[in-house]
Amino acid sequence: MKYLFLFSYLLIIIGIILFIISLIKVHKKKVKLVKHKDTKYAILIPARDESKVIEKLLKSIQVQNKNMSNVYVIVEDKKDKTCTIARKYHANVYVRKKPIKRRKGYALDECIKEILKYTHYDLYFIFDADNVLDSNFISNMLESFSSGYDVAIGYRNILNPINVVSGCSGLMFLLENSLGNENRLKANEAILLSGTGFYISGEIIEKLGGFPFNTLTEDYELSLYISSNNISSTYNPNAIFYDEQPIDMKSSIKQRTRWVKGFFEARRKRKEDVKTDLFHMLGISHLLFIIFGVFALFIVSLINVLLYNKSFVTMLLCPILFYLALFLLTLLVFIKERKNINLDRSLKIKCLFFNPIFLSTFVICFFKAILKKEVKWDKIKHNG
């Protein structure tokens, strides 16, 4: 039994060490920025069966992008109701020719390759169909591009603050940007992209001949590529957009299981990129080690209590301390983002206490990702 305890503590220690490494920023030499003079852009929206939500996004784009001929809505079936809505706003509809490969990266790659045959864009914005843009989002992002940044991501806020699940789901992205990407910028490190609300320069796209990032987490895979190839990137907190979150735990776990599976898939695919920058872009590694270690310690302590009539103290103390640590981390985000976060006071209090439990359910996602041979890219049901 003592070896199981040692194993549990070892996992926690490894996680803490990785976390400390992620916080210790060795300031790198800043990537030299070459200002971009031209800002002709395209907007790409993978939107399979997204008729419930896409109109809000298209409206928010039209406010700041009057000529919608540079908007490309990607679908898999010409009978999809999404097509009718897209055409209503004079956006281009691209119907995929190879919809068997149902992943966001494949959809983007196929559409971009078609665009490259006919025209050139200086940068490509990528959004999910359930996003809504702040009225100054595009102009703020173009400032980043004009300054010389080849990749940038905006400030991701919560579109549907309905309950603690959607609130805590949105908090993950606020935490990543507010505490993660801001620190990366200070250390001149590449930012970590999170799914949507970012742009990538046309020069990079043309060099790659498309969008060859097609793992379950194409955003993380792209982040690894950016980091290892010394590509200039930034986080723009003034470019605000809103994103719909899952409102039930079943959907959230399904989504995060895909992320965990995609995390390992991306690192396997981009193993050469990871080797060149071993301690950068650790992603959720430290969190998985700590959560899994605490979970293992709790189970071992529970067995010790039930079989050997040992004290409850060890069994209870570790989860309590772990809860308090995540509670303080959540509190820090609330304090830092108090003026921006899209949650009312009542839901803030609920999320503050529930978020440590929400993050702990990554244990479930981890096991599901490891035990499940294949995790498909399935869209999360949106409520519009």
Number of C-alpha atoms within 10 A of each C-alpha: 10 8 8 14 16 12 15 22 17 15 21 24 16 16 22 16 14 20 19 12 15 19 13 11 16 13 12 10 9 14 15 11 14 13 13 17 11 12 16 13 20 21 19 24 26 23 26 21 20 22 19 16 20 22 21 15 20 25 14 18 23 16 13 16 16 10 13 19 13 18 24 24 26 25 25 19 16 13 11 16 15 25 24 15 19 22 13 11 18 17 21 17 21 22 20 18 12 11 14 9 12 16 20 25 19 23 27 22 18 20 23 20 15 12 16 15 8 7 7 14 19 20 23 23 22 20 23 20 28 23 25 27 24 17 17 16 22 21 14 16 27 21 15 23 26 16 14 20 25 25 26 25 28 26 21 24 24 24 19 19 22 15 16 23 22 21 28 29 23 25 23 15 19 23 18 19 24 18 16 17 22 18 18 23 17 13 16 19 27 28 27 27 28 19 17 19 25 22 28 21 21 22 15 16 20 16 9 10 13 20 21 16 23 23 24 24 25 25 23 23 26 22 25 28 18 21 21 19 13 13 19 21 28 26 25 20 17 14 25 22 25 21 20 23 25 24 21 12 15 10 16 21 20 19 17 19 23 22 23 24 24 24 22 18 18 24 18 13 14 17 13 14 19 20 12 13 14 12 12 18 20 19 18 14 16 22 20 20 22 26 22 22 23 23 18 19 25 20 16 18 24 19 15 17 16 11 9 10 10 14 13 13 10 16 20 14 12 16 17 10 12 16 19 14 13 19 18 14 16 22 18 15 19 21 10 15 14 12 8 12 20 19 22 10 9 8 16 21 14 14 26 22 18 19 24 20 16 17 16 21 16 19 21 14 22 21 14 19 21 14 9 11 9 10 17 12 17 13 16 13 13 16 12 13
